[in-house]
Amino acid sequence: MAIERPIERQGTTQRYSDICVHGNTIYLAETPQTLDSNVATQTREVLAGVEKLLEQVGSDKTRLLMVTIYLRDIDDLIAVNAVWDRWVPRGTAPVRVCVEGRLAHPDFLIEVAVVAAR
């Protein structure tokens, strides 16, 4: 019989959790805080938030498995990649996808969903 592993949740509200951990797999999403800034600034904020959340559960950005980047405008990809490439340690790039979409807040230029290992 399989042993059930509990799901650890942090920052839980009625609608979402900031982070969920099941076994050694971490799930999180991050949005920008400075809504009147450009995409490079929002990207730096989002990636710093990802890093902080990973640290809270005993992981770091070298343990990323899959990242989905949502952009309001796909033309912002060059600016996002410039920030991303400086942020991800060489040799640790996760599987990544980037898509354009209508985001939850009209001032969000980027949102990021992450799956990482503990």
Beta strands, then each sheet from edge to edge (+ up, - down):
strand 1: 7-10
strand 2: 19-22
strand 3: 25-30
strand 4: 64-71
strand 5: 95-100
strand 6: 110-117
sheet 1: 1+ 2- 3+ 6- 4+ 5+
end
